[in-house]
Amino acid sequence: MRKTLIGKRELYFLAALAVLVLLVCTIAYAVTREEGNRVVVTVDGQVYDTYALDKNQTVTVETKYGTNTFLIQDGKVKMEEADCPDGICTDHTAISRKNETIVCLPHKMVISVDVQEEEGQTTEAFDVIAQ
């Protein structure tokens, strides 16, 4: 008779546990994602400009690396046009949540969504662990 280290019952239990953990993590991630209210454009690691997400507009950024045009509409930002060789950034879906980014590597440009705090709101600079 052949003995196995793990039986079918244990295997089913571990599979169900893995699915449960994955489900809880997915729900927690979806619930905690915060909507952004501004777009921060950086070129070569330096902040180029910031734009409000609640104002529909088309923005063209011309730098020594090239030209990019992005569209801010309905609280989302999408790269519309870029004169870089690959154009991968124009294939990216529209972004609207905090810390989402669109990157154009040839132009050294990063478009990211951020949350600008309202006047009167304060946030702690450090979390509990860092204090």
C-alpha positions, 0 to 999 in steps of 0.5 A: 500500500502506497502512502502519500504525504497529503490526502485528497481531503487536505488538498481540497481544503488547501485549494479552498483556503487559497481561493478564499484568501485570493477572494478576500485580497481582491475585495480589500484591494477593490474597496480601498482604492481611492479615486484621484482628483488631480493628474501629475505629469513628470518628465525626466523625474521632475514635475512638469505640471499638475491638472485637475481631473474634474476639468475636461481638457486636452493637454499637449506636452512638448519636451526635448524628448518629444510630444505627448497629448493626453485627454482628461475627460469624465474624471479619467486621463488617457494618452491620446497621441505620442510621437515616440517610436513604439506608441505603447503609452497610447494603448494604455487604458484610461486611469482615474484612481490614486497611484495609477500611472501611464508611462512613456519611456522614450519621452521619459514621461509619467502621468500619474493620478494623485489625491490633493487634500482639500484645504483644512484637511491634514494627513499624517506625514508618517504612519504609526510604524514610522513614528 
